Amino acid sequence: MKFKLFFFLLFLIPKISIAGSFFEPPEIHRETLSNGLVLFDLEDHELPTVELVVLVRDAGLVRDPKGKEGLAQLAMDGIRLGGTKTRSPEGVEEELESMGASLEMGANAEWSYASLKILRKDLEKGLELLFDLFRNPLFDPDQIDLIKRRATERILRGDEEPLERGLKEFAKQVYGKKSQWGRAPSPKSIKKIHREDLIEFHKRHIVPNRLVMAVSGDVTSVELGRSLKIRTADWPQVSVDLSPLPKVKKSFEGGQWFVASKGLKQATILVGHLGGRRDNPDKYALFLMNYILGGSGSLSSRLGEKIRTEGGKAYGVWSHYGMNVEEGLFYAVAQTEGSQAKEVTEEMMQIIQKMSQSPEISEEELARAKEAALTSFFFLYETSFSLVKDLAKFYLWGYPDNYLEVFQQEISSLTHEDLERVSRQYLYADGLKKVIVADKSVLKGLKPLGKFKVVKR
């Protein structure tokens, strides 16, 4: 389960001063085909390659049926690896290998996707293959069995990663065990998914009017549009009746959970609560507030300076304020020696509490956060594909066409009073949920923090 989305990624970029400059994106061609497929493309003739991604809206993991969590990912794996009516699974792999192309498919919380990178000379063959997989998947039974085994192995491996295991448990506890937003695939849920479920997923979701394609590379908009129209001319729109996404129950009650991981020398600590929505006008101020708290992962953030720079108590410490179509997740993370888990947890809580009650954002902190936010665009969008891909995502999120301009203007206009207001309004120091992943021996040292509910793995 991945939570480090666009907003967090902006601050993983090295900080370089580009005083007074705004990032001005090149003009992007956008077109909606007669069957509803939406195309974003940006010509880039520097290299003889083309890169594209197809986003399938409203086809993410959050829509997986109860008890069959993981269906979206399995269905996309089945489309990618299960062959077509005219191509065997082995034949698909041989074609891709002969072209030196890479094709991946998968799903995240809100949508499914397919990505293709290919040489310009093979683009037409690559598109023909991609749309054959989309339109005529065979879902070979032997391949489906293999895909399910791999999915189970992937889940079990993920549960051995402390951070991934901690994030999974944190989401479940914050959203609630019955919430679609907090559910995650398990070996049990994978076992319940059958070939018929994958076929039904394909029928409901892989239709042209639910696809948004982002393309960049050595191909003109005219060529690309003509090719797509030819390949989808006989692929009609389909009316899909999807129920509204479930609302998130807003609750800010504290709680403590411990996930025992035998033999683990370090402790992974998560402290937080519900985050925000993308349509919240305060999201820009929350963005900078989180950077100052710890969103950059830098030593100069409040979490980094206190816990890592001054105390030397953590290998890594950062925070994330997530925003989804419904409420995302806010959490601070620290990875430390098991013997220091209690002390680090207390310090994390104290820093968040101070931020929520008396934030006192300095002009230096504000200026540093603004500069990092604005200069990051020049590095985040070094490639034309990264830009066109994000614009397609913004379209799915309902953002305006000039969102990058709006974002930069909003960030520039923020004051320390704005950040102090949202710190007080959106941080709930008395409603923090805590999840700690460590060896069971660490639990004894956590007693002064109160009782932890031990999670059975």
Residue pairs with C-beta under 8 A, 6 or more apart in sequence:
1 109
1 164
1 167
1 168
1 171
1 184
2 108
3 167
3 171
3 320
3 322
3 328
3 329
3 331
4 320
5 322
5 323
5 328
6 390
6 393
7 287
7 290
7 295
7 321
7 322
7 323
8 295
8 320
8 322
9 380
10 372
10 373
10 376
10 377
10 380
11 291
11 295
11 296
11 297
11 298
11 372
11 373
11 376
12 296
12 297
13 372
13 375
13 376
13 379
13 380
14 379
15 371
15 372
15 375
15 376
16 375
16 378
16 379
17 371
17 375
18 374
18 375
18 378
21 374
21 375
21 378
22 374
22 405
22 408
23 374
23 377
23 378
23 381
23 404
23 408
25 381
25 387
25 391
25 404
26 42
26 384
26 387
28 40
28 41
28 42
28 387
28 388
28 391
29 39
29 40
29 41
29 42
29 43
29 221
30 38
30 39
30 40
30 401
31 38
31 39
31 221
31 225
32 38
32 39
33 39
33 208
33 225
33 228
33 229
33 232
34 229
35 208
35 209
35 232
35 235
35 236
35 237
36 208
36 209
36 210
36 211
36 237
37 208
37 209
37 211
37 212
37 213
37 228
37 232
38 211
38 212
38 213
38 392
38 395
39 213
39 215
39 224
39 225
39 228
40 212
40 213
40 214
40 215
40 388
40 391
40 392
40 395
41 214
41 215
41 216
41 219
41 221
41 224
41 388
42 215
42 216
42 384
42 385
42 387
42 388
43 216
43 217
43 218
43 219
43 220
43 221
44 216
44 217
44 218
44 384
44 385
45 218
46 218
47 217
47 218
48 119
48 120
48 121
48 218
49 117
49 118
49 119
49 120
49 217
49 218
50 116
50 117
50 118
50 119
50 120
50 123
50 126
50 215
50 216
50 217
50 218
50 219
51 115
51 116
51 117
51 118
51 215
51 216
51 217
51 385
52 115
52 116
52 117
52 213
52 214
52 215
52 216
52 217
53 113
53 114
53 115
53 116
53 213
53 214
53 389
53 392
54 113
54 114
54 115
54 130
54 134
54 211
54 212
54 213
55 111
55 112
55 113
55 211
55 212
55 213
55 214
55 392
55 393
55 396
56 111
56 112
56 113
56 114
56 205
56 206
56 210
56 211
57 111
57 210
57 211
57 212
57 396
58 110
58 111
58 205
58 210
58 242
58 245
59 72
59 107
59 111
59 112
59 201
59 205
59 206
59 210
60 72
60 107
60 108
60 109
60 110
60 111
60 112
61 69
61 70
61 72
61 73
61 107
61 108
61 109
61 185
62 109
62 110
62 180
62 181
62 245
62 246
63 72
63 180
63 242
63 245
64 70
64 71
64 72
64 180
64 183
64 185
64 189
65 71
65 197
66 180
66 183
67 189
67 192
68 189
68 192
68 193
68 197
69 183
69 184
69 185
69 186
69 189
70 151
70 155
70 185
70 186
70 189
70 190
70 193
71 193
71 197
71 198
71 201
72 107
72 112
72 201
73 106
73 107
73 151
73 185
74 144
74 147
74 148
74 151
74 190
74 193
74 197
74 198
75 107
75 112
75 197
75 198
75 201
75 202
75 205
76 105
76 106
76 107
76 112
76 113
76 114
77 105
77 106
77 147
77 150
77 151
78 137
78 139
78 143
78 144
78 147
78 195
78 198
78 202
79 105
79 114
79 133
79 134
79 137
79 139
79 202
79 206
80 103
80 104
80 105
80 114
80 133
81 89
81 92
81 143
81 146
81 147
82 89
82 137
82 138
82 139
82 140
82 143
82 144
82 147
82 198
83 89
83 91
83 92
83 137
83 138
83 140
83 143
84 92
84 132
84 133
84 136
84 137
84 138
85 136
85 138
86 132
86 136
87 95
87 129
87 132
88 140
89 138
89 140
89 143
92 129
92 133
95 125
95 129
96 102
96 103
96 129
99 118
99 119
99 122
99 125
99 126
100 118
100 119
100 122
101 116
101 117
101 118
101 119
101 122
101 126
102 115
102 116
102 117
102 118
103 114
103 115
103 116
103 126
103 129
103 130
104 114
104 115
105 112
105 113
105 114
105 115
106 112
106 113
107 113
109 181
109 324
110 324
110 325
110 396
111 396
112 205
114 130
114 133
114 134
116 126
116 130
118 126
120 217
120 218
120 219
123 219
123 227
124 227
127 227
127 228
127 231
128 231
131 231
131 232
134 206
135 206
135 235
137 202
139 195
139 198
139 199
139 202
141 195
144 195
144 198
148 190
148 191
148 193
151 185
151 190
152 187
152 190
152 191
155 185
155 186
155 187
155 190
156 187
158 164
158 165
158 168
159 165
159 168
159 457
160 261
162 261
162 264
162 266
162 268
162 335
162 437
162 438
163 268
163 333
163 335
163 437
165 259
165 261
165 437
166 259
166 268
166 269
166 270
166 333
166 435
166 436
166 437
167 270
167 331
168 184
169 257
169 259
169 435
169 437
169 455
170 270
170 272
170 329
170 331
170 433
170 435
171 181
171 182
171 184
171 329
172 182
172 183
172 184
173 182
173 255
173 257
173 433
173 435
174 182
174 272
174 273
174 274
174 329
174 433
175 181
175 182
175 248
175 249
175 274
176 182
176 249
176 251
179 246
179 248
179 249
180 245
180 246
181 246
181 248
181 324
181 326
204 240
204 242
205 240
207 237
207 238
207 240
208 232
208 235
208 236
208 237
208 238
209 237
209 238
210 240
212 392
212 395
212 396
213 228
213 392
214 385
214 388
214 389
214 391
214 392
215 224
215 388
216 383
216 384
216 385
216 387
216 388
216 389
217 384
217 385
245 325
245 326
246 326
247 326
248 274
248 326
248 327
250 274
250 327
251 274
251 431
252 273
252 274
252 428
252 430
252 431
253 431
253 433
254 430
254 431
254 432
254 433
254 434
255 433
255 434
255 453
256 433
256 434
256 435
256 436
256 449
256 450
256 451
256 452
256 453
257 433
257 434
257 435
257 436
257 452
257 453
257 454
257 455
258 435
258 436
258 438
258 443
258 446
258 452
258 453
258 454
258 455
259 435
259 436
259 437
259 438
259 455
259 457
260 438
260 439
260 440
260 443
260 454
260 455
260 457
261 437
261 438
261 439
261 457
262 439
262 440
263 439
264 338
264 437
264 438
264 439
265 337
265 338
265 439
266 315
266 335
266 336
266 337
266 338
266 438
267 335
267 336
267 337
267 338
267 340
267 341
267 344
267 436
267 437
267 438
267 442
268 333
268 334
268 335
268 436
268 437
268 438
269 333
269 334
269 335
269 336
269 341
269 344
269 345
269 348
269 434
269 435
269 436
270 331
270 332
270 333
270 434
270 435
270 436
271 331
271 332
271 345
271 348
271 349
271 352
271 432
271 433
271 434
272 319
272 329
272 330
272 331
272 332
272 432
272 433
273 330
273 331
273 428
273 431
273 432
273 433
274 327
274 328
274 329
274 330
275 320
275 321
275 322
275 323
275 324
275 327
275 328
275 329
275 330
276 282
276 283
276 286
276 321
276 322
276 323
276 327
276 328
276 330
276 426
277 283
277 323
277 324
277 325
277 326
277 327
277 328
278 323
278 324
278 325
278 397
278 398
278 399
279 398
280 286
280 323
282 422
282 425
282 426
283 323
284 407
284 410
284 411
284 414
285 414
285 418
285 419
285 421
285 422
286 321
286 323
286 422
286 426
287 295
287 321
287 373
287 411
288 366
288 369
288 370
288 373
288 411
288 414
288 419
289 321
289 355
289 359
289 361
289 419
289 422
289 423
289 426
290 319
290 320
290 321
290 330
291 301
291 369
291 372
291 373
292 301
292 302
292 361
292 365
292 366
292 369
292 419
293 301
293 302
293 303
293 319
293 332
293 351
293 352
293 355
294 301
294 302
294 303
294 304
294 317
294 318
294 319
294 332
295 301
295 318
295 319
295 320
295 321
296 304
296 318
296 372
297 304
297 316
297 317
297 318
298 304
299 305
299 308
299 309
300 309
300 368
301 318
301 319
302 351
302 355
303 317
303 318
303 319
303 332
303 334
303 348
303 351
304 317
304 318
306 347
306 351
307 313
307 314
307 317
307 334
307 344
307 347
307 348
307 351
308 314
308 316
308 317
311 347
313 334
313 336
313 337
313 340
313 343
313 344
313 347
314 334
314 335
314 336
314 344
315 335
315 336
316 333
316 334
316 335
317 332
317 333
317 334
317 335
317 348
318 332
318 333
319 330
319 331
319 332
319 333
320 329
320 330
320 331
320 332
320 333
321 328
321 330
322 328
322 329
322 330
325 397
330 426
330 427
332 348
332 351
332 352
334 344
334 345
334 348
336 344
338 438
338 439
338 441
338 442
338 445
339 442
339 445
341 436
341 438
341 442
341 445
341 446
342 445
342 446
342 448
342 449
345 434
345 436
345 446
345 449
346 449
349 429
349 432
349 434
352 427
352 429
352 432
353 429
355 423
355 427
356 423
356 424
356 427
356 428
356 429
357 424
357 429
359 419
359 420
359 423
359 424
360 420
361 416
361 419
361 420
361 423
362 416
363 416
365 416
366 414
366 415
366 416
366 419
370 411
370 412
370 414
373 411
374 408
374 411
374 412
377 404
377 408
380 386
381 387
381 390
394 403
400 406
434 449
434 452
436 442
436 446
436 452
443 452
443 454
446 452
